[in-house]
C-alpha cells in the first residue's frame, strides 16, 4: 500500500491478504444511512464508548500487513483507529491497516481498491516542486468545507464527481471524487506515473512524515467528510474509496455499503 517514505498509493497495487491472528496486536511504537447520533454529550472514556463493547471483540491491530480476519462485529481498541468505533466486516474482507492513524480494508474481489477511515487529516502540498513532501498547507483548515474547496480549485487535481451532500451511518457530510489532473507535475522522478502523481493529506498526530497520495495517472479517490462534535472540540471524520480508475472505484464502492451502514462512532472521544 505504501512506499517506504509515504502512504503513497500506487495504482494497480495488488491486495495480498495474509493470515493474522484476530486478537489485538502490540501497541505501535509511534504513532445508506442508519440511525446514529455522532454528537456525543459526555466526557471521553473508552469504557462507555459504545454499547457494543460488551459483545464485540476488539479489531486486530494491523500495520500494513494485510491481516485476514473472521467476518463479524468489532470495536477498535486503544491502539487502533478511533478507539471505540464499532464496525461490521463481512466475509471476504481483510484489514490492511488498523493503527492509531488509519483503518483500511480490502476485498478479495477488488484487489486494486481500498476503503479508508481517517480522522483529523490535513492538506499537504500536492507536488514537490515548491515545498518538500508532507508540508502542511496551513491556509487550508482541517474542515470538510476547506478541504473540499482546496481539492476543487487545486490544478493538480481533477474533479471526477462534483461535491454533494451525503449521509453515512447517520452522519451528514459532503462527498466528492477527485483524481490527478493531466497537467500535474509532481516534481520527483520516483512518481510511478511521472509526472502525474499528487499528494493529498497527512494526519499530523499519527503519520509522522507519511502522506496519502495517488501514484497512478488514472487513480481515483472518492472522499466523504463530516465534522464530529465532542466536548474537547470538533474532529474531522473521513471515508475514502480508492481505485485504480474511476470505474474501479465505483464498482468497489458497492460492496462497501454494508460496512459503512454498520459504523458507529464512539459516544466519547478518546485521544490516542
One Martini backbone bead per residue (centre of mass of N, CA, C, O) as a GRO file, in nm:
protein
  272
    1UNK     BB    1   0.051   0.065  -0.013
    2UNK     BB    2   0.352   0.168   0.034
    3UNK     BB    3   0.602   0.364   0.067
    4UNK     BB    4   0.856   0.416   0.277
    5UNK     BB    5   0.791   0.748   0.300
    6UNK     BB    6   0.480   0.673   0.253
    7UNK     BB    7   0.115   0.657   0.156
    8UNK     BB    8   0.156   0.593  -0.138
    9UNK     BB    9  -0.050   0.516  -0.405
   10UNK     BB   10  -0.041   0.248  -0.634
   11UNK     BB   11  -0.156   0.180  -0.919
   12UNK     BB   12  -0.225  -0.172  -0.918
   13UNK     BB   13  -0.212  -0.272  -0.644
   14UNK     BB   14  -0.203  -0.563  -0.489
   15UNK     BB   15  -0.407  -0.763  -0.279
   16UNK     BB   16  -0.252  -0.930   0.000
   17UNK     BB   17  -0.379  -1.172   0.206
   18UNK     BB   18  -0.278  -1.235   0.530
   19UNK     BB   19  -0.238  -1.402   0.799
   20UNK     BB   20  -0.409  -1.321   1.121
   21UNK     BB   21  -0.474  -1.256   1.418
   22UNK     BB   22  -0.790  -1.176   1.613
   23UNK     BB   23  -0.609  -1.018   1.801
   24UNK     BB   24  -0.451  -0.798   1.965
   25UNK     BB   25  -0.187  -0.613   1.914
   26UNK     BB   26   0.065  -0.422   1.937
   27UNK     BB   27   0.169  -0.130   2.020
   28UNK     BB   28   0.278   0.120   1.859
   29UNK     BB   29   0.564   0.299   1.861
   30UNK     BB   30   0.403   0.504   1.660
   31UNK     BB   31   0.226   0.757   1.604
   32UNK     BB   32  -2.676   0.444   0.392
   33UNK     BB   33  -2.858   0.502   0.641
   34UNK     BB   34  -2.825   0.506   0.997
   35UNK     BB   35  -2.895   0.521   1.313
   36UNK     BB   36  -2.720   0.808   1.451
   37UNK     BB   37  -2.514   0.987   1.706
   38UNK     BB   38  -2.230   1.195   1.661
   39UNK     BB   39  -2.321   1.368   1.922
   40UNK     BB   40  -2.178   1.404   2.204
   41UNK     BB   41  -2.227   1.450   2.592
   42UNK     BB   42  -1.952   1.338   2.708
   43UNK     BB   43  -1.683   1.232   2.862
   44UNK     BB   44  -1.399   1.080   2.774
   45UNK     BB   45  -1.421   0.718   2.742
   46UNK     BB   46  -1.388   0.385   2.662
   47UNK     BB   47  -1.593   0.224   2.838
   48UNK     BB   48  -1.852   0.402   2.687
   49UNK     BB   49  -1.830   0.416   2.367
   50UNK     BB   50  -2.011   0.142   2.350
   51UNK     BB   51  -2.256  -0.098   2.365
   52UNK     BB   52  -2.076  -0.315   2.201
   53UNK     BB   53  -1.844  -0.384   2.409
   54UNK     BB   54  -1.987  -0.656   2.529
   55UNK     BB   55  -1.989  -0.817   2.220
   56UNK     BB   56  -1.728  -0.707   2.085
   57UNK     BB   57  -1.445  -0.751   1.944
   58UNK     BB   58  -1.129  -0.670   1.891
   59UNK     BB   59  -0.957  -0.522   1.655
   60UNK     BB   60  -0.700  -0.584   1.486
   61UNK     BB   61  -0.385  -0.502   1.472
   62UNK     BB   62  -0.248  -0.332   1.175
   63UNK     BB   63   0.067  -0.284   0.966
   64UNK     BB   64   0.056  -0.337   0.650
   65UNK     BB   65  -0.015  -0.682   0.662
   66UNK     BB   66  -0.280  -0.807   0.585
   67UNK     BB   67  -0.532  -0.907   0.771
   68UNK     BB   68  -0.704  -1.182   0.847
   69UNK     BB   69  -1.059  -1.210   0.915
   70UNK     BB   70  -1.338  -1.258   1.068
   71UNK     BB   71  -1.649  -1.223   1.044
   72UNK     BB   72  -1.793  -0.922   1.200
   73UNK     BB   73  -1.803  -0.761   1.503
   74UNK     BB   74  -1.630  -0.453   1.599
   75UNK     BB   75  -1.368  -0.297   1.795
   76UNK     BB   76  -1.170  -0.043   1.866
   77UNK     BB   77  -0.879   0.020   2.020
   78UNK     BB   78  -0.634   0.207   2.171
   79UNK     BB   79  -0.427   0.126   1.918
   80UNK     BB   80  -0.638   0.214   1.726
   81UNK     BB   81  -0.886   0.338   1.547
   82UNK     BB   82  -1.088   0.518   1.703
   83UNK     BB   83  -1.170   0.445   1.993
   84UNK     BB   84  -1.483   0.257   1.982
   85UNK     BB   85  -1.532   0.175   1.705
   86UNK     BB   86  -1.795   0.043   1.515
   87UNK     BB   87  -1.780  -0.269   1.310
   88UNK     BB   88  -1.866  -0.449   1.012
   89UNK     BB   89  -1.723  -0.751   0.867
   90UNK     BB   90  -1.723  -0.925   0.598
   91UNK     BB   91  -1.684  -1.153   0.385
   92UNK     BB   92  -1.365  -1.113   0.218
   93UNK     BB   93  -1.222  -0.935   0.428
   94UNK     BB   94  -0.944  -0.714   0.507
   95UNK     BB   95  -0.681  -0.589   0.704
   96UNK     BB   96  -0.444  -0.352   0.630
   97UNK     BB   97  -0.515  -0.122   0.856
   98UNK     BB   98  -0.480  -0.079   1.231
   99UNK     BB   99  -0.435   0.232   1.356
  100UNK     BB  100  -0.425   0.541   1.498
  101UNK     BB  101  -0.447   0.669   1.176
  102UNK     BB  102  -0.591   0.393   1.051
  103UNK     BB  103  -0.854   0.238   0.847
  104UNK     BB  104  -0.808  -0.046   0.631
  105UNK     BB  105  -0.974  -0.208   0.351
  106UNK     BB  106  -1.012  -0.528   0.177
  107UNK     BB  107  -1.098  -0.712  -0.126
  108UNK     BB  108  -1.071  -0.985  -0.324
  109UNK     BB  109  -1.247  -0.865  -0.579
  110UNK     BB  110  -1.060  -0.579  -0.518
  111UNK     BB  111  -0.722  -0.550  -0.537
  112UNK     BB  112  -0.705  -0.217  -0.625
  113UNK     BB  113  -0.874  -0.154  -0.357
  114UNK     BB  114  -0.976   0.089  -0.094
  115UNK     BB  115  -1.075   0.136   0.248
  116UNK     BB  116  -1.105   0.441   0.436
  117UNK     BB  117  -1.027   0.563   0.768
  118UNK     BB  118  -1.034   0.897   0.901
  119UNK     BB  119  -0.864   1.160   1.108
  120UNK     BB  120  -0.758   1.473   1.107
  121UNK     BB  121  -0.686   1.572   0.834
  122UNK     BB  122  -0.436   1.732   0.618
  123UNK     BB  123  -0.316   1.936   0.398
  124UNK     BB  124  -0.081   1.901   0.135
  125UNK     BB  125   0.141   1.927  -0.081
  126UNK     BB  126   0.092   1.808  -0.412
  127UNK     BB  127   0.388   1.895  -0.464
  128UNK     BB  128   0.770   1.917  -0.500
  129UNK     BB  129   0.851   2.207  -0.631
  130UNK     BB  130   0.797   2.421  -0.364
  131UNK     BB  131   0.791   2.176  -0.153
  132UNK     BB  132   0.813   1.953   0.073
  133UNK     BB  133   0.720   1.673   0.179
  134UNK     BB  134   0.439   1.722   0.400
  135UNK     BB  135   0.355   2.006   0.371
  136UNK     BB  136   0.154   2.217   0.504
  137UNK     BB  137  -0.155   2.377   0.430
  138UNK     BB  138  -0.237   2.634   0.632
  139UNK     BB  139  -0.485   2.764   0.471
  140UNK     BB  140  -0.604   2.475   0.528
  141UNK     BB  141  -0.837   2.363   0.699
  142UNK     BB  142  -0.971   2.095   0.914
  143UNK     BB  143  -1.222   2.094   0.701
  144UNK     BB  144  -1.447   2.009   0.473
  145UNK     BB  145  -1.475   2.283   0.330
  146UNK     BB  146  -1.170   2.342   0.282
  147UNK     BB  147  -1.095   2.078   0.134
  148UNK     BB  148  -1.291   2.100  -0.099
  149UNK     BB  149  -1.182   2.364  -0.212
  150UNK     BB  150  -0.894   2.261  -0.265
  151UNK     BB  151  -0.964   2.019  -0.456
  152UNK     BB  152  -1.140   2.215  -0.667
  153UNK     BB  153  -0.873   2.436  -0.718
  154UNK     BB  154  -0.647   2.244  -0.773
  155UNK     BB  155  -0.452   2.173  -1.058
  156UNK     BB  156  -0.363   1.871  -0.962
  157UNK     BB  157  -0.670   1.832  -0.982
  158UNK     BB  158  -0.962   1.632  -1.064
  159UNK     BB  159  -1.304   1.638  -1.107
  160UNK     BB  160  -1.531   1.359  -1.109
  161UNK     BB  161  -1.712   1.438  -0.853
  162UNK     BB  162  -1.920   1.641  -0.733
  163UNK     BB  163  -2.013   1.800  -0.476
  164UNK     BB  164  -2.221   1.646  -0.212
  165UNK     BB  165  -2.455   1.540  -0.026
  166UNK     BB  166  -2.420   1.308   0.259
  167UNK     BB  167  -2.482   0.976   0.416
  168UNK     BB  168  -2.325   0.808   0.702
  169UNK     BB  169  -2.442   0.657   0.960
  170UNK     BB  170  -2.599   0.946   1.022
  171UNK     BB  171  -2.381   1.122   0.873
  172UNK     BB  172  -2.341   1.444   0.770
  173UNK     BB  173  -2.206   1.546   0.443
  174UNK     BB  174  -1.939   1.525   0.202
  175UNK     BB  175  -1.904   1.433  -0.149
  176UNK     BB  176  -1.623   1.327  -0.360
  177UNK     BB  177  -1.423   1.312  -0.669
  178UNK     BB  178  -1.071   1.249  -0.739
  179UNK     BB  179  -0.781   1.333  -0.934
  180UNK     BB  180  -0.526   1.350  -1.156
  181UNK     BB  181  -0.410   1.571  -1.354
  182UNK     BB  182  -0.277   1.630  -1.670
  183UNK     BB  183  -0.085   1.880  -1.540
  184UNK     BB  184   0.070   1.735  -1.347
  185UNK     BB  185   0.378   1.806  -1.140
  186UNK     BB  186   0.549   1.650  -0.897
  187UNK     BB  187   0.890   1.660  -0.894
  188UNK     BB  188   0.945   1.335  -0.910
  189UNK     BB  189   1.083   1.040  -1.045
  190UNK     BB  190   0.921   0.827  -0.842
  191UNK     BB  191   0.679   0.857  -0.997
  192UNK     BB  192   0.496   0.612  -1.143
  193UNK     BB  193   0.341   0.855  -1.338
  194UNK     BB  194   0.533   1.040  -1.458
  195UNK     BB  195   0.399   1.339  -1.334
  196UNK     BB  196   0.114   1.182  -1.230
  197UNK     BB  197   0.107   1.305  -0.921
  198UNK     BB  198  -0.036   1.321  -0.574
  199UNK     BB  199  -0.084   1.489  -0.281
  200UNK     BB  200  -0.303   1.524   0.009
  201UNK     BB  201  -0.235   1.393   0.309
  202UNK     BB  202  -0.229   1.419   0.669
  203UNK     BB  203  -0.156   1.300   1.008
  204UNK     BB  204   0.000   1.476   1.243
  205UNK     BB  205  -0.044   1.272   1.499
  206UNK     BB  206   0.041   0.974   1.326
  207UNK     BB  207   0.231   0.981   1.040
  208UNK     BB  208   0.443   1.180   1.035
  209UNK     BB  209   0.592   1.171   0.711
  210UNK     BB  210   0.332   1.079   0.605
  211UNK     BB  211   0.130   1.022   0.306
  212UNK     BB  212  -0.139   1.077   0.089
  213UNK     BB  213  -0.155   0.932  -0.244
  214UNK     BB  214  -0.135   0.939  -0.604
  215UNK     BB  215   0.055   0.704  -0.829
  216UNK     BB  216  -0.172   0.721  -1.060
  217UNK     BB  217  -0.312   0.863  -1.332
  218UNK     BB  218  -0.619   0.709  -1.278
  219UNK     BB  219  -0.655   0.757  -1.000
  220UNK     BB  220  -0.915   0.733  -0.737
  221UNK     BB  221  -1.096   0.956  -0.503
  222UNK     BB  222  -1.336   0.904  -0.269
  223UNK     BB  223  -1.486   1.160  -0.046
  224UNK     BB  224  -1.584   1.166   0.294
  225UNK     BB  225  -1.709   1.440   0.507
  226UNK     BB  226  -1.708   1.526   0.861
  227UNK     BB  227  -1.833   1.664   1.171
  228UNK     BB  228  -1.738   1.613   1.503
  229UNK     BB  229  -1.882   1.658   1.831
  230UNK     BB  230  -1.692   1.745   2.119
  231UNK     BB  231  -1.591   1.862   2.421
  232UNK     BB  232  -1.283   1.902   2.300
  233UNK     BB  233  -1.400   1.915   2.005
  234UNK     BB  234  -1.351   1.904   1.678
  235UNK     BB  235  -1.380   1.634   1.421
  236UNK     BB  236  -1.257   1.481   1.151
  237UNK     BB  237  -1.437   1.261   0.925
  238UNK     BB  238  -1.327   0.993   0.701
  239UNK     BB  239  -1.399   0.855   0.371
  240UNK     BB  240  -1.226   0.622   0.148
  241UNK     BB  241  -1.218   0.555  -0.208
  242UNK     BB  242  -0.996   0.341  -0.390
  243UNK     BB  243  -0.883   0.345  -0.739
  244UNK     BB  244  -0.738   0.295  -1.047
  245UNK     BB  245  -1.026   0.389  -1.129
  246UNK     BB  246  -1.335   0.510  -1.148
  247UNK     BB  247  -1.470   0.237  -1.207
  248UNK     BB  248  -1.339   0.080  -0.976
  249UNK     BB  249  -1.443   0.255  -0.745
  250UNK     BB  250  -1.748   0.215  -0.799
  251UNK     BB  251  -1.751  -0.094  -0.775
  252UNK     BB  252  -1.631  -0.102  -0.482
  253UNK     BB  253  -1.852   0.067  -0.328
  254UNK     BB  254  -2.084  -0.136  -0.312
  255UNK     BB  255  -1.962  -0.350  -0.089
  256UNK     BB  256  -1.926  -0.115   0.140
  257UNK     BB  257  -2.209  -0.045   0.255
  258UNK     BB  258  -2.243  -0.236   0.504
  259UNK     BB  259  -2.007  -0.114   0.655
  260UNK     BB  260  -2.106   0.181   0.670
  261UNK     BB  261  -2.380   0.119   0.812
  262UNK     BB  262  -2.228   0.000   1.082
  263UNK     BB  263  -2.121   0.254   1.180
  264UNK     BB  264  -1.997   0.366   1.512
  265UNK     BB  265  -1.927   0.619   1.683
  266UNK     BB  266  -1.809   0.740   1.951
  267UNK     BB  267  -1.941   0.895   2.231
  268UNK     BB  268  -1.634   0.907   2.320
  269UNK     BB  269  -1.337   1.072   2.327
  270UNK     BB  270  -1.017   0.918   2.240
  271UNK     BB  271  -0.692   0.975   2.279
  272UNK     BB  272  -0.395   0.826   2.077
   0.00000   0.00000   0.00000
